[in-house]
Amino acid sequence: MGARERTIGVGIVGLSATGGWGAGAHVPALSAAGGFELRGLVGGSTTSARAASEVHGVPAYRSVERLAQAEDIDLVVVTVKTPRHRELVLPALAAGRPVFCEWPLAVDLGEAEEIASAARAVPTFVGLQGRSSPTFRWLAGLVSDGYVGEVLSATVSSTVTEWGGPVAQRMLYTLDRTLGATMLGIAFGHAIDAASMVVGDLQDVVATTAVRHPHVRLGGGDRLVPMTADDQIAVSGRLPNGAILSAHQRGGTAAGSSFSMVIDGTAGTLEVTAPDHPHVVPVLVRGARRGEPLTTLTRPDDPYRHLAQTPIHSLVHAYAGIGHTLRGGPRTVPDFAHAVRRHRLLDAITRSAETGRRIDL
């Protein structure tokens, strides 16, 4: 078997026997992408690791170090809570193993820079799956090919029921603004990254944020728990060509989750909508050239079209891209250096909201 056809052995950190993003998304995604084989795992405890080993039929390792040093492991995938990313990613990098880590990469910019620096020449990949979405790649091509002409403005609206709605016990850490897994990092981070792939990165930013739900309900009961993570984030700034991007991320919305992006240009308009996070649900695209009504546009087909209605569709494309890179092809999946750039934007938003100043990026 040649280098381009070889099977890539995968070890997942945080793989459970009872569900979660690792078992529910990563395992089926790497299987659907083809060319990957699950060969090991690290659990949250000895008991959970043993149970996961029995369910998934692969060895459970006592530590990330041992997993990364195993001869048949070619890629370490980290799917645990954000506050633990640093302690688990660094040993895998030290062993020289390529790492695919879920987003957010770190709890803050400084930690993200440390992790990226440790990668050196080791291939890395970060779970900003919107960049692997065939729809958003197609949108980026439409804009770069001049469908809307010169971009004049882009408006992004993203709403989620989390960060204001009832929270499960296991998700309490997402309410703490110091732990990195906040609405700013997760919901806004994914939304703005996908939008940036289409229209370009913000060159500066001015932001207003607020905590409008200082207490949220725990589970379905009446007990209230404190929340320090922002649930309102309003951002504006200039794009590379001078166009204006404005974005509003809202949490705890009574009407449910949604996403929309409108791109206006000198020659046309694109309107992008989704009923939830755009990297995990189908996205509707409508467009109009100047003087014409908006009509639904159909993107080109893709090899995983049978998964288009599933939450793992973009993740399957990410794994396909990772496999292509590890077999010697060009990179299509963002790496840790890209994650640092995105963390730099989130840091600038926080600083702008605190100081009331526009921050250059």
C-alpha positions in Angstrom: 0.0 0.0 0.0 1.5 3.4 -1.1 1.8 6.4 1.1 -1.3 8.0 -0.5 -3.4 4.9 0.2 -2.2 3.9 3.7 -4.7 3.7 6.5 -4.2 6.3 9.2 -4.4 5.0 12.8 -6.3 7.2 15.1 -6.3 7.5 18.9 -9.1 9.6 20.5 -8.7 11.3 23.8 -12.0 11.7 25.6 -13.8 8.8 23.9 -16.7 7.5 26.0 -18.8 4.4 26.0 -22.0 6.4 26.6 -21.9 9.1 24.0 -20.5 12.6 23.7 -19.0 14.4 20.7 -16.1 11.9 20.4 -18.3 8.8 20.1 -21.3 10.5 18.5 -19.4 12.5 15.9 -15.7 11.7 15.5 -16.0 7.9 15.4 -18.7 7.9 12.6 -17.0 10.8 10.8 -13.6 9.1 10.5 -15.3 5.9 9.4 -17.3 7.7 6.7 -14.3 9.6 5.4 -12.5 6.4 4.7 -8.8 5.6 5.1 -8.9 5.9 8.9 -9.0 3.3 11.6 -9.7 3.8 15.3 -6.9 2.1 17.2 -6.8 3.4 20.7 -8.3 5.8 23.2 -7.8 7.6 26.5 -10.8 7.8 28.9 -11.6 10.2 31.7 -11.0 7.5 34.3 -9.8 3.9 34.5 -13.4 2.8 34.7 -14.7 4.9 31.8 -11.7 3.9 29.7 -12.3 0.2 30.3 -16.0 0.6 29.3 -15.1 2.6 26.2 -12.5 0.0 25.2 -15.1 -2.7 25.4 -17.7 -0.7 23.3 -15.3 0.5 20.6 -13.0 -2.6 20.5 -9.7 -0.8 20.8 -7.1 -0.6 23.6 -7.4 2.0 26.3 -4.2 3.8 27.2 -3.5 5.1 30.7 -2.2 8.5 29.4 -1.9 10.6 26.3 1.9 10.1 26.3 1.4 6.3 26.0 -1.2 6.7 23.3 1.0 9.0 21.2 4.0 6.8 21.6 2.1 3.7 20.3 3.6 2.6 16.9 0.2 2.2 15.2 -1.1 5.6 16.2 -0.7 8.2 13.4 -3.1 10.9 14.6 -4.2 11.9 18.1 -7.7 13.5 18.3 -8.5 15.5 21.4 -12.3 15.8 22.1 -12.4 16.8 25.8 -13.4 20.0 27.5 -11.5 23.1 26.5 -9.9 23.7 29.9 -8.0 20.4 29.5 -6.8 20.9 25.9 -3.3 22.2 26.9 -2.5 19.4 29.3 -3.5 16.8 26.7 -2.3 18.3 23.5 1.2 19.2 24.6 2.3 15.6 25.4 1.1 14.4 22.0 3.0 17.1 20.3 6.1 16.3 22.4 5.9 12.7 21.0 5.9 14.1 17.5 2.3 13.0 16.7 0.0 15.0 14.5 -2.9 16.3 16.5 -6.5 17.2 15.7 -7.9 19.2 18.5 -11.5 20.5 18.9 -12.2 24.2 19.0 -11.6 26.3 21.0 -8.0 25.3 21.0 -7.3 27.0 24.4 -8.8 28.9 27.3 -7.2 32.2 26.1 -4.8 33.7 23.5 -1.7 33.1 25.6 -2.4 29.5 26.1 -3.2 29.1 22.3 0.1 30.7 21.4 2.0 28.3 23.8 0.3 25.2 22.2 0.9 26.4 18.7 4.5 27.1 19.5 5.0 23.6 20.8 3.8 22.1 17.5 7.0 23.2 15.6 7.0 21.0 12.5 4.3 18.6 13.7 1.1 18.7 11.5 -1.8 20.1 13.5 -5.5 20.5 12.8 -8.2 22.4 14.7 -11.9 21.7 14.7 -13.3 24.8 13.0 -15.4 22.6 10.8 -17.1 25.5 9.0 -13.9 25.8 6.9 -14.4 22.2 5.7 -18.1 22.7 4.9 -18.6 22.3 1.1 -21.2 25.0 1.2 -19.0 27.6 2.8 -16.1 26.7 0.5 -18.5 27.2 -2.4 -19.6 30.5 -1.0 -16.0 31.7 -0.7 -15.6 30.8 -4.4 -18.7 32.6 -5.4 -17.5 35.8 -3.7 -13.9 35.5 -5.0 -15.2 34.9 -8.5 -17.3 38.1 -8.4 -20.8 36.9 -7.9 -21.6 40.0 -5.7 -19.0 42.2 -7.4 -16.9 44.2 -4.9 -18.1 43.4 -1.3 -19.6 46.4 0.4 -20.8 44.9 3.6 -21.4 41.6 5.5 -23.9 41.2 8.3 -23.8 38.1 10.5 -26.5 37.2 13.1 -26.1 34.1 15.2 -28.5 33.0 18.0 -28.3 30.1 20.4 -30.5 28.8 23.2 -27.5 28.1 25.3 -25.9 30.7 27.6 -29.2 31.9 29.0 -31.4 28.8 28.8 -31.3 25.8 31.2 -27.8 24.2 31.5 -27.0 20.6 32.3 -24.7 19.8 35.2 -21.9 18.6 32.9 -22.0 21.9 31.0 -21.6 24.2 33.9 -18.0 25.0 33.0 -19.3 26.8 29.8 -20.8 29.5 32.0 -17.4 30.6 33.4 -15.8 33.3 31.2 -12.3 32.2 32.4 -12.5 28.7 31.1 -12.6 29.4 27.3 -15.7 27.4 26.4 -18.0 30.4 26.4 -20.5 31.7 23.8 -17.7 34.0 22.5 -15.4 31.1 21.9 -17.8 28.4 20.8 -20.9 29.8 19.1 -19.4 33.1 17.9 -16.0 31.6 17.2 -17.5 29.0 14.8 -19.8 31.6 13.2 -17.2 34.3 12.6 -14.6 31.8 11.3 -17.0 30.5 8.6 -18.0 34.0 7.7 -14.3 35.1 7.5 -13.5 32.3 5.1 -16.1 33.9 2.7 -15.4 37.6 3.0 -12.0 37.8 4.7 -10.6 38.5 8.1 -11.5 41.6 10.2 -8.6 44.2 10.1 -9.9 45.9 13.3 -12.7 45.5 15.7 -14.9 47.4 18.1 -17.2 45.5 20.4 -19.9 45.7 23.0 -20.7 42.7 25.2 -23.0 42.1 28.1 -24.2 39.4 30.5 -28.0 39.7 30.3 -28.6 36.3 32.0 -26.4 36.6 35.2 -28.2 33.4 36.5 -29.5 30.5 34.5 -31.5 27.4 35.5 -29.7 24.2 36.3 -31.3 21.4 34.2 -35.1 21.4 34.3 -35.4 22.5 38.0 -35.7 25.8 39.8 -32.2 26.1 41.1 -30.3 29.1 39.6 -26.6 29.0 39.0 -24.4 32.1 38.2 -23.1 32.8 34.7 -20.2 35.2 34.0 -19.9 34.4 30.2 -21.2 37.1 27.9 -24.6 36.3 26.3 -24.7 39.4 24.0 -21.8 40.1 21.7 -22.0 42.9 19.1 -19.0 43.5 16.8 -18.1 45.6 13.8 -15.0 46.2 11.9 -13.4 46.7 8.5 -12.6 43.9 6.0 -9.4 43.9 3.8 -11.1 45.8 0.9 -12.6 48.4 3.2 -16.0 46.8 3.4 -17.8 46.7 6.8 -18.6 43.5 8.7 -21.1 43.6 11.6 -22.0 40.6 13.7 -24.3 40.0 16.6 -24.2 36.8 18.7 -27.1 36.3 21.1 -27.5 33.7 23.7 -30.5 32.2 25.6 -33.0 33.2 22.9 -36.6 32.2 23.4 -37.2 31.5 19.7 -34.4 29.0 19.4 -31.1 28.9 17.5 -30.4 30.3 14.0 -27.7 31.7 11.8 -27.8 34.2 8.9 -25.3 36.1 6.8 -26.0 38.7 4.2 -23.3 39.8 1.8 -24.0 42.9 -0.2 -21.8 43.9 -3.2 -21.7 46.3 -6.1 -23.2 43.6 -8.4 -25.3 41.4 -6.2 -26.3 39.9 -2.9 -25.9 36.6 -1.1 -28.1 35.5 1.8 -27.1 32.5 3.9 -29.4 31.0 6.6 -29.3 28.0 8.8 -31.6 26.8 11.7 -28.6 26.3 14.1 -24.8 26.3 14.1 -23.9 26.5 10.4 -21.1 23.9 10.6 -23.4 21.2 11.9 -26.8 21.7 10.0 -27.7 22.2 6.4 -27.3 25.8 5.1 -29.6 27.5 2.6 -28.1 29.9 0.1 -30.0 32.5 -1.9 -28.6 35.0 -4.3 -29.5 37.8 -6.6 -27.6 39.8 -9.2 -28.5 43.5 -9.3 -32.1 44.1 -10.3 -33.1 40.4 -9.9 -35.0 38.8 -7.1 -33.4 36.5 -4.6 -33.5 32.8 -5.7 -32.2 29.6 -4.1 -28.8 28.6 -5.3 -27.6 25.0 -5.5 -24.0 24.2 -4.8 -22.0 21.6 -6.7 -22.3 18.0 -5.5 -19.9 16.4 -3.1 -18.8 12.8 -2.4 -20.5 12.8 1.0 -23.9 14.2 -0.1 -25.6 11.3 1.6 -24.5 12.8 4.9 -25.6 16.4 4.1 -28.5 16.3 6.5 -26.4 15.0 9.4 -24.4 17.0 12.0 -21.2 15.2 11.0 -21.2 16.3 7.3 -18.6 19.0 7.7 -16.6 16.9 10.1 -16.4 14.1 7.5 -15.0 16.6 5.0 -12.5 17.7 7.7 -11.3 14.2 8.2 -11.0 13.8 4.4 -8.9 16.9 4.3 -6.7 15.7 7.2 -6.1 12.4 5.5 -5.1 14.2 2.3 -2.6 16.3 4.2 -1.1 13.4 6.2 -0.7 11.4 2.9 1.4 14.3 1.4 -1.3 16.5 -0.2 -1.9 20.2 0.3 -3.5 21.5 3.5 -7.3 22.4 3.5 -8.0 22.1 7.2 -7.0 24.9 9.5 -4.0 24.3 11.8 -3.0 25.6 15.3 -1.5 28.8 13.7 -4.9 29.6 12.3 -6.5 28.9 15.7 -4.1 31.5 17.2 -5.3 34.1 14.7 -8.9 33.3 15.7 -8.1 33.5 19.4 -6.4 36.8 18.7 -9.7 38.1 17.4 -11.6 36.9 20.4 -9.0 38.5 22.7 -9.4 41.8 20.8 -13.2 41.7 21.2 -12.8 41.2 24.9 -10.3 44.1 25.2 -12.4 46.4 23.0 -15.5 45.7 25.1 -13.6 46.3 28.3 -12.0 49.6 27.1 -14.4 50.9 24.6 -11.6 51.3 22.1 -11.2 50.0 18.5 -8.5 47.3 18.4 -6.3 46.8 15.3 -5.7 43.2 14.3 
